[in-house]
């Protein structure tokens, strides 16, 4: 089994971890209503997914 001969310094470790970060979520416009929504998820403003109505959205009074 490979074992490192020397310990890596903090700066070398942190340089390696510099590119490990969160990516922005893929936000796309809804084809039905045009509202911003996450990809591959139901639109919360109109309740459609791939052009099919999935649930009824309650209207505020």
Secondary structure, DSSP 8 states (H G I E B T S, - for coil): ----SS---HHHHHHHHTT-------EEE-TTT--EEETTS--TTT-EETTEE-S------
